[in-house]
């Protein structure tokens, strides 16, 4: 909830500055706009690795399988579009993205398995070159390409305890099998490739409505997954690790506010009279 409050505060601040700039520069030939965006996060194998599986070999004392799979998440934020020409603009903003993951773990030789999940949050500032293709008086096709600077504020982790079910109604000894999954962020600042294509409906009084597709590909793993397995009551311990990719596709919805035209009396340049 704190992250959502931060995004909302920044969005309102950006809107205030943007409206003020539009009032002062009402004669600008190429206007700029402020908007909001929201989109679900759809992991896919087409542009990255959706899942990571880690296995401890059969030559070890205990064979262990564990995997992490990205599932649907969400992203939202504010957008600022600065017009450069009538067909080219620079688009930036600030976004909050939450990715969700499913975890599975099992010991095949013991018929023991368990599941868990965790969430990974990040902020990003995209910088895209945006190109317009006018289809009709109010309809446009947009295509953009650029980079997004990302910030991952913290590591993530979860613990799981799994046990064997009773056999013939007889409970097994009180020894727990414990799995610890940790997402270790090596670099809090990252860089993503960001591509968008979609269609936009423009109205003068009600603003712009945009619907399109997004492809987001990080240049480096989101985090390294470390899996620790402990068998309590013994000295046995095992650790596995591997990189987790955060690529995703999305359907993006944007709304740009209409520019405000000030019809009141404007102050002239000059000294302030007392």
N, C-alpha and C positions, 0 to 999 in steps of 0.2 A: 504494500500500500504506500510506503514511503517513496518508492520509485515512481509510482503513478503521480503522486503529489508533486514531485520534482519536475516531471515532464509537463504537467499541467501548468505549473508556475512559469516555466521557461517559455511554453507556448504562448501564454497570455502576455508575457513580457515582449516576445518577438512580435506579436500582433500589434501591441501598442506602438513600438518603434516603427513598424511597417506602415501603419495608418498615418502616423505623424509624417513619415517621409513622403507618402503619397500626397498629403495635403500641401506640403512645401514644394513638391515637384509635380504639380498637376499638369504642367505643360510638357512633360516628358513624352517623347514620341513612342518609346518602347516601355510600357509599364511593367511593374513587378507585382508579385502576388504572394500572399501568405495563405497556407492551408493546413489541413490535418489529414493524416493517413492512418489506415488500419489494414492489417492483412494477417491471415493465418500462415503458419509455417508448415510446409509439406516436405518432409525429407524424401529423397529419391536416390535411386542408384544411377540415374542418367548423368548426373554431374558430380557425384561424389560417392563416398562410402557411407551407406545408411547404417551399417552394423559393423561391430568389431567383435571377433571371437578369440578368446585366449584359452589355451589348453596346456596343461602340464603333462609331459610325456609319460608313456607307460613304464619307462625305466625308473621313474621316481617311486618313492614309497607309497604315495597316494596319488591317484589320477584325478585331476580337477578340470572341469569345464566351466567357463563363465563367458557371458556375452553382454554387450550393451547395444541397444537399438534405439535410434532416434525416432520419436513419434511426433504427432502434431503439436505445434506450439503456437505462439502468436507474437505480433509486433505492432507497435503503434508509435506515433510521434507527430512532430510539427514539420512543415515543409515551407521553404522560402524559394520562390522562383524569381530570379533576376533576369529580365529580358535584355538580351544583347542586340538582336536584330528581330525582324518580324518572323523569322523562321528558326532562330537559334536562341537558346536561353541557358543559363546556369542554374542548376537546381541543387539545393543543399537543405540542411535541417538537423534535427536531433531525434533519434529513435531509441526506444526501449524494446529489446527482444528477449523473449523467454523460450528456450528450447527445453523439451522434456525428453527423458530417456527411460526405457525399461531395462531392468537388469535381471538376468537369470543366472543361476549357478547350480551345479550338481556334481556329485561324486558317483560316477557310473558304477563303480565296483560295490557301492553300498546302497544303490537305489535311493539315494538321498538327493533332494532338490529343493530349491526355494526361489522366490522372486522378490524384487523390490523396485524402486524407481527413485530418480531424483531430477531436479530442475537446474538449469544453467542460465543465468541472466547476463546480458551484456548491453552496453550502450554504443551507439555509433553515429558518426557524422558523415553522411554521404556527400560526395562532390561529383555531380554528373553533368556532362554536356548533353543538352536536350534539343532534339530537332523536331519541328512540326511539319506535317503534311496536311494541307487544307483539303478536306473532302467535300465540304459544302459550306454554306454560310455559317453554321453553328457547329459542325462536326469536324474534328481534327484527329489525325493519327499521330501519335507521339512515339519516338524511339530515343532512348538515352543509354549512355555507357559511361562508366566512371569507376571511382574507387570509394571505399568507405573506411574511414579510420575507426577502429573499434576499441572499446575499453571493457575489460572483464575485471570487475572489482574484487572478486574473491574466489578462493578454492571451494569445492563442494565435496560432500562425502556422506556416506550412509553406512549403517551396520545392520547385518542380518544374522539371525540365529535360526538354524534349521535342525530338526531332529528326526530320527526315524520313528515311524508309527509303531504302536504295539504289535507284537507278533503273537497270534493266537490268544489275544487278550492279555498278554504279559508285557508290561512296560520294560524298556531297556534301561541300562544304567544311566545315572544322571551325568552324562558327559555331553557337552554342547559342541556343535559344529558352528563356528562363527566365521562370517565373511565380512570384510571391511572393503568397501569400494570408495576410492578417493580420486576425484578429478583435480589434478595438480596443474594449475595455470603457470606455465613457465614464463610467458611474456604477457603482461597485462594489456599492453598496447599492440594491436594487430592491424592487418590490412586485408580487406576483402575486395574481390572483383564484383561489381554491381551492374547488372544489365536489366533494362526495362523496355517493354513495348506494350502499347495499349491505345485506347480510344477515349476522346474527351469531347464532352458536350458543353458548349459555352453559352452563357446567358449574361446579359449586361447587368441585370438587376439581382439575379439569384446566384451568381457565381458560376464556377466551373465544376463539372462532375467528371471524374476520371475512373476508368476501370481497365486494368491491364495485368500483365504477368511480370513476375520478377524472378531473376536467377541470381543467387548469392553464393559465391565460392570463396572461402577463406584461403589465403596463400599458405597458412600454416595451420596445424591442428588446433582445435579449440583448447584442448587440454590433454594431458597424458593420464590414462586410467591406470591406477595401481590397485591391485586386488590382493588382499592379505587373507589367508585362510589359517585359522587356529583351531586345534582340537583340544579343548580344555581338559585338564587332568593328565595331559601328556606334554612333552617338550616339542611336539611337532608343530612346525610353522612353514608356510609356503607363500611366496610373493610372485605375482605375475604383473606385467605391465605392457601397455601399447598406446599409440596415438589415436585420438577420436576426432573424426572429421565432422564439420558442422554445416556442410553445404545444404542448400534447400531451394525449392521452387515455391512460388506463392502467387495468389491472386490478390491484387492490391486495389484498394478503394481509396481515392483521394477526393477531397473537397476543398476548393479554393474560394475564399471569400471575395465578394465583389469589391472593387476599389471604391473608396468613399470620396465623393466630391463635396467639398466644403462650399456652401452657397452663401455663407455669411460674409461680413466685412473682414478684410484681411488687414493686418498691421503692415504699414509701410516701413521700409528700411530707414533707420535714423535713430536719433537719441530718444530715450524714454522721457516723456514729459511728466513732471510731478503734478 
